[in-house]
Amino acid sequence: MRRLLRPVATLLFTGLATAYLVWKIDVGQTVDVLRDASPWWFALAVAIMILTTVPMALRWQWLLASQGMRERLPWLTRAYLVAYAAGQILPTSLGGDAVRILETSRRHPARLGGISAIVLLERALGGAATVLLGAIGFVLAVGRYDVGAYLWLEGAFVLGTIVLAFVFFARGARPLLRRASPLLRRLRLERPVRSVYEGVHVFREHSGLLAGVFALTLAVQTVRILAIWATARAVGIDLSPRIFYVMGPLFFLVLLVPFTLNGFAVREAFFVSFLGSVGIAADPAFAAGFLFFLVTIALALPGGAILLWEGLRGRPSPTHA
């Protein structure tokens, strides 16, 4: 039954999003919009996404080093790029995280739980930074744009972030988690969940490191939202970057839903829905979403080239030097 849950949910999400797009857009007009898109704005979006990979690898390096796992920044950047390539065929960005965990655990045997915890913590800090950006963007947009329908979604993410922070870092959460042990034991999840929990909880003693990683993540997310704005400008959507600081954080969080295949249709449906709420026609809004999909493809190309090159040369040993 559990094996069927993901494919059924994926088909449901994708089907609903596709039906919504078919109802909203005119294919001929959308093709015309894409044909006239500016390659320079598109190139700017691609450059933003690729260049910000380096500081993301840097924060990963900081977290690994705090647990005694030393890695060079070039290899970590390579791992991020390979993960982006894997994310094109695995469910959303979580599939890329699994690839990073696997590759790093090969270089640091017997540290799988700690590595998984670090990647989970990195993802959680990214989500928290995204939520904070969304809250700031919403404040900036009050009185200028009618996006009230998305406030509830933003609020749900804020609440979820607070709950996760309590679960992983508050000592008072331990008695509550012990009550879940019998259920996790029956599901054969107790050992991996405990390992990940302990790996994250240990960072409670590294508040300075967490603050630095959070600040770096916030800066990266701030810049990456401009890539969404650039794809919109490429298809002639002339809106202030301000509205994209409301849209962008919600968009990044929606893409974390594990029941999509690389965000297919869901991404474009979100663009049509959100931009439609501020007066943008469905055809250019869909075109902007589709261009951002092409940006993610361009982001995956370096990782694909790395895998091809390593395959031709013979993959080097994963063991840490």
Secondary structure, DSSP 8 states (H G I E B T S, - for coil): -HHHHHHHHHHHHHHHHHHHHHHH--HHHHHHHHHT--HHHHHHHHHHHHHTHHHHHHHHHHHHHHTT----HHHHHHHHHHHHHHTTTSSHHHHHHHHHHHHHHHHSTT-HHHHHHHHHHHHHHHHHHHHHHHHHHHHHHTTT---GGGHHHHHHHHHHHHHHHHHHH-GGGHHHHHHTHHHHHHTT-HHHHHHHHHHHHGGGG-HHHHHHHHHHHHHHHHHHHHHHHHHHHHTT----HHHHHHHHHHHHHHTT-SSSSTTTTHHHHHHHHHHHTTT--HHHHHHHHHHHHHHHHHHHHHHHHHHHHHHHH-----S--
